[in-house]
């Protein structure tokens, strides 16, 4: 059974991977750049840490 939401996520993932030439360092740089542009965290672990202070990023 096809799920159109999952398919769209995979398409976006594949597009970003191509944009970064499947290079994890380039992906990390892209995410850092986007985070700075949008003034919010792409991933925010602060709530998880509040629940579990021993949790690590």
Number of C-alpha atoms within 10 A of each C-alpha: 3 6 7 9 9 10 11 11 11 12 12 12 12 13 13 14 15 12 13 16 12 13 11 11 11 14 17 12 12 15 15 13 11 14 14 12 9 9 8 10 12 12 9 10 12 12 9 13 13 10 9 10 10 9 11 8 9
